[in-house]
Amino acid sequence: QKEVEQDPGPLSVPEGAIVSLNCTYSNSAFQYFMWYRQYSRKGPELLMYTYSSGNKEDGRFTAQVDKSSKYISLFIRDSQPSDSATYLCAIGGGADGLTFGKGTHLIIQP
Amino acid sequence: GAVVSQHPSWVICKSGTSVKIECRSLDFQATTMFWYRQFPKQSLMLMATSNEGSKATYEQGVEKDKFLINHASLTLSTLTVTSAHPEDSSFYICSARAGTGVGEQYFGPGTRLTVT
């Protein structure tokens, strides 16, 4: 079993829809949970990060962590065509480098 | 804030030659920098962790003699791919952790290496 599982998609939704992106992980020692957005041939851009369980909201984006299920989610409200990108979940134990999911390719249709 | 740059953004080299990639944190000091590699449609894979003034720590399966990492200052880390082969062609991305806090890492724009 891979440490971080993420459906690569593509996920195609109409503009204005709520998008749900998810990852599962296997190592319960992970404490830091991040979501990055990556455009083609660019470096990842940090969107949000949370420590331990719970929710975090930033504008149209909401990140959720359920440590009991080892499940993390990113919700995008009122999705825009400019949100089209690859979304990577990343998980870390603190001082170490991150373990990434494969990324979900998201397409928002105008 | 928290800007990380990489140079060059892309490079083509011949098999057997060496290539150096620079990673700089522009507006913060980074005691720790990380190097990742990403193949097409694949996830970022951590190659090594670089701490300023000390030897890099390499992930299992990464050849330390092939991928030389130097972290000479709090704002600069370099990755040198020695004796490059076509299978080393990939997207190399560095990241830096701001300050002494754990958690967020900020990534550079990446360097696309093509070995012919």
Interface residues (C-beta under 8 A of the other chain):
Chain A: V4 Q6 P8 Y32 M34 Y36 R41 K42 G43 P44 E45 L46 Y49 Y51 L88 A90 G92 G94 A95 D96 G97 L98 T99 F100 G101 K102 G103
Chain B: V4 Q6 T32 F34 Y36 K41 Q42 S43 L44 M45 L46 T49 E59 F91 I93 S95 V102 G103 E104 Q105 Y106 F107 G108 P109 G110 R112
